[in-house]
Amino acid sequence: MSTHSGITADHLRSVIIERLQAQHVEIEDLSAGCGQMFEVVIVSPIFEGKRLLARHKTVNEALKEEISKVHAFTQKSFTPEEWEKKKAQ
């Protein structure tokens, strides 16, 4: 039985950009390449006016199929303006 989820960082990146209109995406595979644990940063204008919980729900719904195949998925979501402020810190 394979322990690889079939989900890769590259696949996640393309799906996030396509489905969430992301302008910037950072993905770290914390499972040493087996695709079981991902930590992602998503910067998208679709997060404008949404609180943290609504942002997470938006991401979870958009990536429902992918998230169901991995063991752990951690997300941080920012609007472009928030991301620029964070980078300036």
Backbone as XML, in Angstrom:
<?xml version="1.0"?>
<chain id="A" units="angstrom">
  <residue number="1" name="MET">
    <atom name="N" x="0.832" y="-1.186" z="0.000"/>
    <atom name="CA" x="0.000" y="0.000" z="0.000"/>
    <atom name="C" x="0.874" y="1.246" z="0.000"/>
  </residue>
  <residue number="2" name="SER">
    <atom name="N" x="0.644" y="2.146" z="-0.920"/>
    <atom name="CA" x="1.444" y="3.352" z="-1.059"/>
    <atom name="C" x="1.085" y="4.367" z="0.020"/>
  </residue>
  <residue number="3" name="THR">
    <atom name="N" x="2.107" y="5.071" z="0.513"/>
    <atom name="CA" x="1.852" y="6.114" z="1.497"/>
    <atom name="C" x="1.842" y="7.488" z="0.849"/>
  </residue>
  <residue number="4" name="HIS">
    <atom name="N" x="1.973" y="7.551" z="-0.472"/>
    <atom name="CA" x="1.949" y="8.832" z="-1.174"/>
    <atom name="C" x="0.509" y="9.190" z="-1.500"/>
  </residue>
  <residue number="5" name="SER">
    <atom name="N" x="0.133" y="10.432" z="-1.222"/>
    <atom name="CA" x="-1.247" y="10.872" z="-1.414"/>
    <atom name="C" x="-1.606" y="11.092" z="-2.878"/>
  </residue>
  <residue number="6" name="GLY">
    <atom name="N" x="-0.577" y="11.219" z="-3.728"/>
    <atom name="CA" x="-0.842" y="11.559" z="-5.120"/>
    <atom name="C" x="-0.923" y="13.066" z="-5.337"/>
  </residue>
  <residue number="7" name="ILE">
    <atom name="N" x="-0.869" y="13.825" z="-4.262"/>
    <atom name="CA" x="-0.913" y="15.282" z="-4.327"/>
    <atom name="C" x="0.518" y="15.803" z="-4.232"/>
  </residue>
  <residue number="8" name="THR">
    <atom name="N" x="0.884" y="16.659" z="-5.168"/>
    <atom name="CA" x="2.214" y="17.266" z="-5.149"/>
    <atom name="C" x="2.091" y="18.762" z="-4.909"/>
  </residue>
  <residue number="9" name="ALA">
    <atom name="N" x="3.179" y="19.377" z="-4.501"/>
    <atom name="CA" x="3.193" y="20.824" z="-4.299"/>
    <atom name="C" x="2.874" y="21.540" z="-5.612"/>
  </residue>
  <residue number="10" name="ASP">
    <atom name="N" x="3.402" y="21.049" z="-6.723"/>
    <atom name="CA" x="3.130" y="21.676" z="-8.022"/>
    <atom name="C" x="1.658" y="21.593" z="-8.386"/>
  </residue>
  <residue number="11" name="HIS">
    <atom name="N" x="1.044" y="20.445" z="-8.122"/>
    <atom name="CA" x="-0.389" y="20.289" z="-8.402"/>
    <atom name="C" x="-1.197" y="21.257" z="-7.539"/>
  </residue>
  <residue number="12" name="LEU">
    <atom name="N" x="-0.888" y="21.303" z="-6.249"/>
    <atom name="CA" x="-1.597" y="22.218" z="-5.358"/>
    <atom name="C" x="-1.458" y="23.660" z="-5.822"/>
  </residue>
  <residue number="13" name="ARG">
    <atom name="N" x="-0.241" y="24.044" z="-6.204"/>
    <atom name="CA" x="0.009" y="25.412" z="-6.654"/>
    <atom name="C" x="-0.881" y="25.759" z="-7.847"/>
  </residue>
  <residue number="14" name="SER">
    <atom name="N" x="-0.945" y="24.892" z="-8.841"/>
    <atom name="CA" x="-1.742" y="25.193" z="-10.037"/>
    <atom name="C" x="-3.232" y="25.250" z="-9.711"/>
  </residue>
  <residue number="15" name="VAL">
    <atom name="N" x="-3.695" y="24.369" z="-8.839"/>
    <atom name="CA" x="-5.106" y="24.365" z="-8.448"/>
    <atom name="C" x="-5.449" y="25.635" z="-7.663"/>
  </residue>
  <residue number="16" name="ILE">
    <atom name="N" x="-4.583" y="26.027" z="-6.752"/>
    <atom name="CA" x="-4.818" y="27.236" z="-5.944"/>
    <atom name="C" x="-4.863" y="28.472" z="-6.832"/>
  </residue>
  <residue number="17" name="ILE">
    <atom name="N" x="-3.933" y="28.581" z="-7.761"/>
    <atom name="CA" x="-3.918" y="29.733" z="-8.667"/>
    <atom name="C" x="-5.192" y="29.765" z="-9.508"/>
  </residue>
  <residue number="18" name="GLU">
    <atom name="N" x="-5.581" y="28.624" z="-10.029"/>
    <atom name="CA" x="-6.762" y="28.553" z="-10.893"/>
    <atom name="C" x="-8.063" y="28.796" z="-10.124"/>
  </residue>
  <residue number="19" name="ARG">
    <atom name="N" x="-8.253" y="28.117" z="-9.025"/>
    <atom name="CA" x="-9.539" y="28.171" z="-8.323"/>
    <atom name="C" x="-9.702" y="29.346" z="-7.376"/>
  </residue>
  <residue number="20" name="LEU">
    <atom name="N" x="-8.585" y="29.885" z="-6.879"/>
    <atom name="CA" x="-8.659" y="30.965" z="-5.893"/>
    <atom name="C" x="-8.079" y="32.285" z="-6.405"/>
  </residue>
  <residue number="21" name="GLN">
    <atom name="N" x="-7.780" y="32.346" z="-7.682"/>
    <atom name="CA" x="-7.244" y="33.575" z="-8.290"/>
    <atom name="C" x="-6.036" y="34.103" z="-7.511"/>
  </residue>
  <residue number="22" name="ALA">
    <atom name="N" x="-5.202" y="33.191" z="-7.061"/>
    <atom name="CA" x="-4.069" y="33.565" z="-6.218"/>
    <atom name="C" x="-3.005" y="34.317" z="-7.011"/>
  </residue>
  <residue number="23" name="GLN">
    <atom name="N" x="-2.510" y="35.373" z="-6.402"/>
    <atom name="CA" x="-1.430" y="36.165" z="-6.997"/>
    <atom name="C" x="-0.066" y="35.703" z="-6.491"/>
  </residue>
  <residue number="24" name="HIS">
    <atom name="N" x="-0.064" y="35.047" z="-5.351"/>
    <atom name="CA" x="1.176" y="34.537" z="-4.771"/>
    <atom name="C" x="0.826" y="33.280" z="-3.981"/>
  </residue>
  <residue number="25" name="VAL">
    <atom name="N" x="1.633" y="32.238" z="-4.144"/>
    <atom name="CA" x="1.404" y="30.979" z="-3.442"/>
    <atom name="C" x="2.749" y="30.444" z="-2.960"/>
  </residue>
  <residue number="26" name="GLU">
    <atom name="N" x="2.801" y="30.076" z="-1.698"/>
    <atom name="CA" x="3.967" y="29.392" z="-1.142"/>
    <atom name="C" x="3.477" y="28.060" z="-0.599"/>
  </residue>
  <residue number="27" name="ILE">
    <atom name="N" x="4.163" y="26.992" z="-0.951"/>
    <atom name="CA" x="3.771" y="25.668" z="-0.481"/>
    <atom name="C" x="4.989" y="24.954" z="0.067"/>
  </residue>
  <residue number="28" name="GLU">
    <atom name="N" x="4.832" y="24.418" z="1.259"/>
    <atom name="CA" x="5.907" y="23.616" z="1.856"/>
    <atom name="C" x="5.349" y="22.224" z="2.132"/>
  </residue>
  <residue number="29" name="ASP">
    <atom name="N" x="5.998" y="21.226" z="1.564"/>
    <atom name="CA" x="5.620" y="19.836" z="1.825"/>
    <atom name="C" x="6.381" y="19.397" z="3.067"/>
  </residue>
  <residue number="30" name="LEU">
    <atom name="N" x="5.662" y="19.284" z="4.183"/>
    <atom name="CA" x="6.279" y="18.941" z="5.462"/>
    <atom name="C" x="6.439" y="17.439" z="5.650"/>
  </residue>
  <residue number="31" name="SER">
    <atom name="N" x="6.088" y="16.672" z="4.616"/>
    <atom name="CA" x="6.126" y="15.209" z="4.728"/>
    <atom name="C" x="7.286" y="14.600" z="3.949"/>
  </residue>
  <residue number="32" name="ALA">
    <atom name="N" x="8.300" y="15.396" z="3.692"/>
    <atom name="CA" x="9.494" y="14.909" z="2.986"/>
    <atom name="C" x="9.169" y="14.347" z="1.602"/>
  </residue>
  <residue number="33" name="GLY">
    <atom name="N" x="8.196" y="14.956" z="0.941"/>
    <atom name="CA" x="7.906" y="14.584" z="-0.441"/>
    <atom name="C" x="6.841" y="13.532" z="-0.655"/>
  </residue>
  <residue number="34" name="CYS">
    <atom name="N" x="6.263" y="12.993" z="0.406"/>
    <atom name="CA" x="5.253" y="11.947" z="0.191"/>
    <atom name="C" x="3.850" y="12.521" z="0.009"/>
  </residue>
  <residue number="35" name="GLY">
    <atom name="N" x="3.702" y="13.851" z="0.131"/>
    <atom name="CA" x="2.423" y="14.477" z="-0.151"/>
    <atom name="C" x="1.359" y="14.279" z="0.906"/>
  </residue>
  <residue number="36" name="GLN">
    <atom name="N" x="1.765" y="14.131" z="2.157"/>
    <atom name="CA" x="0.793" y="13.916" z="3.232"/>
    <atom name="C" x="0.540" y="15.147" z="4.100"/>
  </residue>
  <residue number="37" name="MET">
    <atom name="N" x="1.508" y="16.091" z="4.144"/>
    <atom name="CA" x="1.382" y="17.277" z="5.000"/>
    <atom name="C" x="1.850" y="18.504" z="4.244"/>
  </residue>
  <residue number="38" name="PHE">
    <atom name="N" x="0.948" y="19.470" z="4.104"/>
    <atom name="CA" x="1.289" y="20.694" z="3.396"/>
    <atom name="C" x="0.971" y="21.915" z="4.246"/>
  </residue>
  <residue number="39" name="GLU">
    <atom name="N" x="1.832" y="22.908" z="4.122"/>
    <atom name="CA" x="1.603" y="24.213" z="4.717"/>
    <atom name="C" x="1.609" y="25.205" z="3.559"/>
  </residue>
  <residue number="40" name="VAL">
    <atom name="N" x="0.546" y="25.994" z="3.436"/>
    <atom name="CA" x="0.444" y="26.896" z="2.291"/>
    <atom name="C" x="0.169" y="28.331" z="2.728"/>
  </residue>
  <residue number="41" name="VAL">
    <atom name="N" x="0.687" y="29.253" z="1.928"/>
    <atom name="CA" x="0.380" y="30.673" z="2.051"/>
    <atom name="C" x="-0.282" y="31.055" z="0.736"/>
  </residue>
  <residue number="42" name="ILE">
    <atom name="N" x="-1.461" y="31.673" z="0.830"/>
    <atom name="CA" x="-2.210" y="32.053" z="-0.358"/>
    <atom name="C" x="-2.516" y="33.544" z="-0.289"/>
  </residue>
  <residue number="43" name="VAL">
    <atom name="N" x="-2.162" y="34.266" z="-1.345"/>
    <atom name="CA" x="-2.467" y="35.693" z="-1.451"/>
    <atom name="C" x="-3.431" y="35.862" z="-2.612"/>
  </residue>
  <residue number="44" name="SER">
    <atom name="N" x="-4.634" y="36.340" z="-2.301"/>
    <atom name="CA" x="-5.657" y="36.469" z="-3.331"/>
    <atom name="C" x="-6.610" y="37.622" z="-3.024"/>
  </residue>
  <residue number="45" name="PRO">
    <atom name="N" x="-7.028" y="38.332" z="-4.065"/>
    <atom name="CA" x="-8.006" y="39.404" z="-3.851"/>
    <atom name="C" x="-9.385" y="38.873" z="-3.440"/>
  </residue>
  <residue number="46" name="ILE">
    <atom name="N" x="-9.657" y="37.591" z="-3.629"/>
    <atom name="CA" x="-10.972" y="37.066" z="-3.239"/>
    <atom name="C" x="-11.145" y="37.031" z="-1.722"/>
  </residue>
  <residue number="47" name="PHE">
    <atom name="N" x="-10.066" y="37.251" z="-0.976"/>
    <atom name="CA" x="-10.155" y="37.286" z="0.478"/>
    <atom name="C" x="-10.554" y="38.663" z="1.005"/>
  </residue>
  <residue number="48" name="GLU">
    <atom name="N" x="-10.622" y="39.665" z="0.128"/>
    <atom name="CA" x="-10.994" y="41.026" z="0.538"/>
    <atom name="C" x="-12.335" y="40.999" z="1.260"/>
  </residue>
  <residue number="49" name="GLY">
    <atom name="N" x="-12.388" y="41.617" z="2.428"/>
    <atom name="CA" x="-13.633" y="41.742" z="3.170"/>
    <atom name="C" x="-14.067" y="40.486" z="3.903"/>
  </residue>
  <residue number="50" name="LYS">
    <atom name="N" x="-13.263" y="39.425" z="3.839"/>
    <atom name="CA" x="-13.619" y="38.179" z="4.522"/>
    <atom name="C" x="-12.790" y="38.026" z="5.787"/>
  </residue>
  <residue number="51" name="ARG">
    <atom name="N" x="-13.443" y="37.559" z="6.832"/>
    <atom name="CA" x="-12.730" y="37.254" z="8.076"/>
    <atom name="C" x="-11.991" y="35.926" z="7.906"/>
  </residue>
  <residue number="52" name="LEU">
    <atom name="N" x="-11.149" y="35.629" z="8.863"/>
    <atom name="CA" x="-10.296" y="34.441" z="8.779"/>
    <atom name="C" x="-11.094" y="33.159" z="8.546"/>
  </residue>
  <residue number="53" name="LEU">
    <atom name="N" x="-12.154" y="32.939" z="9.294"/>
    <atom name="CA" x="-12.944" y="31.717" z="9.146"/>
    <atom name="C" x="-13.544" y="31.613" z="7.741"/>
  </residue>
  <residue number="54" name="ALA">
    <atom name="N" x="-14.049" y="32.712" z="7.210"/>
    <atom name="CA" x="-14.624" y="32.709" z="5.862"/>
    <atom name="C" x="-13.550" y="32.418" z="4.815"/>
  </residue>
  <residue number="55" name="ARG">
    <atom name="N" x="-12.358" y="32.924" z="5.036"/>
    <atom name="CA" x="-11.248" y="32.652" z="4.112"/>
    <atom name="C" x="-10.921" y="31.161" z="4.115"/>
  </residue>
  <residue number="56" name="HIS">
    <atom name="N" x="-10.830" y="30.596" z="5.309"/>
    <atom name="CA" x="-10.507" y="29.172" z="5.421"/>
    <atom name="C" x="-11.595" y="28.316" z="4.787"/>
  </residue>
  <residue number="57" name="LYS">
    <atom name="N" x="-12.849" y="28.695" z="4.979"/>
    <atom name="CA" x="-13.946" y="27.950" z="4.366"/>
    <atom name="C" x="-13.860" y="28.029" z="2.843"/>
  </residue>
  <residue number="58" name="THR">
    <atom name="N" x="-13.509" y="29.196" z="2.323"/>
    <atom name="CA" x="-13.367" y="29.380" z="0.878"/>
    <atom name="C" x="-12.285" y="28.463" z="0.331"/>
  </residue>
  <residue number="59" name="VAL">
    <atom name="N" x="-11.136" y="28.438" z="1.002"/>
    <atom name="CA" x="-10.024" y="27.576" z="0.584"/>
    <atom name="C" x="-10.413" y="26.100" z="0.710"/>
  </residue>
  <residue number="60" name="ASN">
    <atom name="N" x="-10.996" y="25.733" z="1.832"/>
    <atom name="CA" x="-11.379" y="24.339" z="2.052"/>
    <atom name="C" x="-12.368" y="23.852" z="1.002"/>
  </residue>
  <residue number="61" name="GLU">
    <atom name="N" x="-13.313" y="24.699" z="0.632"/>
    <atom name="CA" x="-14.295" y="24.312" z="-0.378"/>
    <atom name="C" x="-13.626" y="24.178" z="-1.749"/>
  </residue>
  <residue number="62" name="ALA">
    <atom name="N" x="-12.751" y="25.120" z="-2.080"/>
    <atom name="CA" x="-12.079" y="25.092" z="-3.388"/>
    <atom name="C" x="-11.138" y="23.897" z="-3.529"/>
  </residue>
  <residue number="63" name="LEU">
    <atom name="N" x="-10.565" y="23.459" z="-2.412"/>
    <atom name="CA" x="-9.575" y="22.373" z="-2.438"/>
    <atom name="C" x="-10.090" y="21.107" z="-1.758"/>
  </residue>
  <residue number="64" name="LYS">
    <atom name="N" x="-11.389" y="20.959" z="-1.687"/>
    <atom name="CA" x="-12.008" y="19.843" z="-0.959"/>
    <atom name="C" x="-11.430" y="18.490" z="-1.373"/>
  </residue>
  <residue number="65" name="GLU">
    <atom name="N" x="-11.352" y="18.242" z="-2.661"/>
    <atom name="CA" x="-10.863" y="16.951" z="-3.148"/>
    <atom name="C" x="-9.399" y="16.729" z="-2.761"/>
  </residue>
  <residue number="66" name="GLU">
    <atom name="N" x="-8.570" y="17.751" z="-2.938"/>
    <atom name="CA" x="-7.142" y="17.634" z="-2.639"/>
    <atom name="C" x="-6.907" y="17.459" z="-1.133"/>
  </residue>
  <residue number="67" name="ILE">
    <atom name="N" x="-7.606" y="18.250" z="-0.324"/>
    <atom name="CA" x="-7.423" y="18.186" z="1.124"/>
    <atom name="C" x="-7.844" y="16.814" z="1.667"/>
  </residue>
  <residue number="68" name="SER">
    <atom name="N" x="-8.850" y="16.221" z="1.060"/>
    <atom name="CA" x="-9.324" y="14.913" z="1.537"/>
    <atom name="C" x="-8.294" y="13.805" z="1.331"/>
  </residue>
  <residue number="69" name="LYS">
    <atom name="N" x="-7.303" y="14.050" z="0.484"/>
    <atom name="CA" x="-6.294" y="13.025" z="0.184"/>
    <atom name="C" x="-5.027" y="13.149" z="1.016"/>
  </residue>
  <residue number="70" name="VAL">
    <atom name="N" x="-4.931" y="14.216" z="1.823"/>
    <atom name="CA" x="-3.715" y="14.418" z="2.616"/>
    <atom name="C" x="-4.022" y="14.285" z="4.103"/>
  </residue>
  <residue number="71" name="HIS">
    <atom name="N" x="-2.978" y="14.108" z="4.882"/>
    <atom name="CA" x="-3.124" y="13.942" z="6.330"/>
    <atom name="C" x="-3.298" y="15.283" z="7.029"/>
  </residue>
  <residue number="72" name="ALA">
    <atom name="N" x="-2.530" y="16.286" z="6.606"/>
    <atom name="CA" x="-2.582" y="17.598" z="7.263"/>
    <atom name="C" x="-2.427" y="18.705" z="6.232"/>
  </residue>
  <residue number="73" name="PHE">
    <atom name="N" x="-3.242" y="19.751" z="6.402"/>
    <atom name="CA" x="-3.218" y="20.896" z="5.497"/>
    <atom name="C" x="-3.363" y="22.149" z="6.347"/>
  </residue>
  <residue number="74" name="THR">
    <atom name="N" x="-2.321" y="22.965" z="6.366"/>
    <atom name="CA" x="-2.329" y="24.209" z="7.130"/>
    <atom name="C" x="-2.285" y="25.369" z="6.155"/>
  </residue>
  <residue number="75" name="GLN">
    <atom name="N" x="-3.164" y="26.342" z="6.372"/>
    <atom name="CA" x="-3.228" y="27.461" z="5.442"/>
    <atom name="C" x="-3.123" y="28.800" z="6.148"/>
  </residue>
  <residue number="76" name="LYS">
    <atom name="N" x="-2.516" y="29.735" z="5.438"/>
    <atom name="CA" x="-2.489" y="31.136" z="5.845"/>
    <atom name="C" x="-2.944" y="31.908" z="4.621"/>
  </residue>
  <residue number="77" name="SER">
    <atom name="N" x="-3.955" y="32.750" z="4.806"/>
    <atom name="CA" x="-4.517" y="33.465" z="3.667"/>
    <atom name="C" x="-4.434" y="34.973" z="3.890"/>
  </residue>
  <residue number="78" name="PHE">
    <atom name="N" x="-4.052" y="35.668" z="2.826"/>
    <atom name="CA" x="-3.871" y="37.111" z="2.886"/>
    <atom name="C" x="-4.464" y="37.776" z="1.654"/>
  </residue>
  <residue number="79" name="THR">
    <atom name="N" x="-4.906" y="39.018" z="1.825"/>
    <atom name="CA" x="-5.241" y="39.834" z="0.664"/>
    <atom name="C" x="-3.913" y="40.379" z="0.138"/>
  </residue>
  <residue number="80" name="PRO">
    <atom name="N" x="-3.881" y="40.864" z="-1.097"/>
    <atom name="CA" x="-2.630" y="41.453" z="-1.604"/>
    <atom name="C" x="-2.111" y="42.589" z="-0.719"/>
  </residue>
  <residue number="81" name="GLU">
    <atom name="N" x="-3.013" y="43.428" z="-0.207"/>
    <atom name="CA" x="-2.605" y="44.544" z="0.659"/>
    <atom name="C" x="-2.003" y="44.029" z="1.965"/>
  </residue>
  <residue number="82" name="GLU">
    <atom name="N" x="-2.630" y="43.040" z="2.569"/>
    <atom name="CA" x="-2.093" y="42.452" z="3.805"/>
    <atom name="C" x="-0.720" y="41.835" z="3.566"/>
  </residue>
  <residue number="83" name="TRP">
    <atom name="N" x="-0.556" y="41.178" z="2.422"/>
    <atom name="CA" x="0.715" y="40.526" z="2.102"/>
    <atom name="C" x="1.827" y="41.556" z="1.941"/>
  </residue>
  <residue number="84" name="GLU">
    <atom name="N" x="1.517" y="42.672" z="1.289"/>
    <atom name="CA" x="2.519" y="43.733" z="1.118"/>
    <atom name="C" x="2.939" y="44.287" z="2.481"/>
  </residue>
  <residue number="85" name="LYS">
    <atom name="N" x="1.985" y="44.488" z="3.371"/>
    <atom name="CA" x="2.319" y="44.976" z="4.717"/>
    <atom name="C" x="3.166" y="43.963" z="5.471"/>
  </residue>
  <residue number="86" name="LYS">
    <atom name="N" x="2.830" y="42.685" z="5.345"/>
    <atom name="CA" x="3.579" y="41.635" z="6.036"/>
    <atom name="C" x="5.016" y="41.570" z="5.521"/>
  </residue>
  <residue number="87" name="LYS">
    <atom name="N" x="5.186" y="41.676" z="4.208"/>
    <atom name="CA" x="6.532" y="41.631" z="3.626"/>
    <atom name="C" x="7.377" y="42.818" z="4.079"/>
  </residue>
  <residue number="88" name="ALA">
    <atom name="N" x="6.728" y="43.955" z="4.340"/>
    <atom name="CA" x="7.451" y="45.172" z="4.726"/>
    <atom name="C" x="7.923" y="45.125" z="6.182"/>
  </residue>
  <residue number="89" name="GLN">
    <atom name="N" x="7.396" y="44.186" z="6.971"/>
    <atom name="CA" x="7.760" y="44.100" z="8.390"/>
    <atom name="C" x="9.165" y="43.591" z="8.590"/>
  </residue>
</chain>
